[in-house]
Amino acid sequence: MAQHFLLSAAARTTSLRAIYKAGEDAAYETFRKMRWPETDGEAVCPRCGHDETYDIATRRKFKCKRCQHQFSVTSGTIFASRKMDFVDLLAAIFILVNASKGVSAVQLSRDLDCQYKTAFVLAHKLREAMSSEVQIGEMLEGHVEVDGAYFGGHIRPANRKENRIDRRKAKNQTGKRRVVVAFRERGGRTLPFVTRSEAAGVALAAENVDSMATLSADEASHWDHLHGAWNVDRVNHSLCFSDNGLNTNLVESFFSRLRRMVLGQHHQVSPQYLHQYANHAAWLEDNRRVDNGTATHRVVANAMGAPVSRTWKGYWQRAA
């Protein structure tokens, strides 16, 4: 009986290994096709552009017949020098895409069964790939909503009332508070920026919103400067949130998602990397109607088209 159990256990292990290898091979083929879509996954040398290569199958590498350069499917991409299996990379992308309010690095490390440091850097690399799709594009047109929201810099109040300070005064603030100014094109995309003041949104509008577009903004006085260049609808939020159809509800829904991401999932976000979380939330907001499979393939394509991350490659080695 014991011998039969051991044989069954060995058979199950062999079967699981075969299943994992099949999944790894399928994931590898997916990455190849996303890296070289014009040749349907056939390797193209990143150095000289030659499409005739030797396939070093034992190491999953290629060697160019012209310049003798050796490279892999992830060479020169955001996944350069990766150590994780392709099936785990694909799983990480799917998890990040499927989480409508984002996912913490701790949770991602548990889902992938890897170290926290690995999950932290991988998630930020994927956000960097997402941001390439969010930030690149034509100027916003049609009807655009603009607003700003404050993040970070929380000061915990003292226990006793007599020891509490006025947290509104600049001298009592931490200097880590930032403003995310977002422009949202109705029926289009969301474009967020991290600044120190909401008034900086006026200059950002001049750079990113077409002069023929119309704008919607709230009653904040700094948006008064928009009237000289655009036709601007204003809604006074102290009186109502929608005034006969005039509203900024779409950009507010983006901030709602971003706040739940920052407070509910990550709890604390460094102002140094707030722009990546804002771009992540913008990507999720703009692709909320896209099915998970298509969204996953889109992020894989973005990652394979993005260059090596100068911010995140070797991050922990530099931070140590």
Order of alpha helices (4+ residues) and beta strands (2+ residues): alpha-beta-beta-beta-alpha-alpha-alpha-beta-beta-beta-alpha-beta-beta-alpha-alpha-alpha-alpha
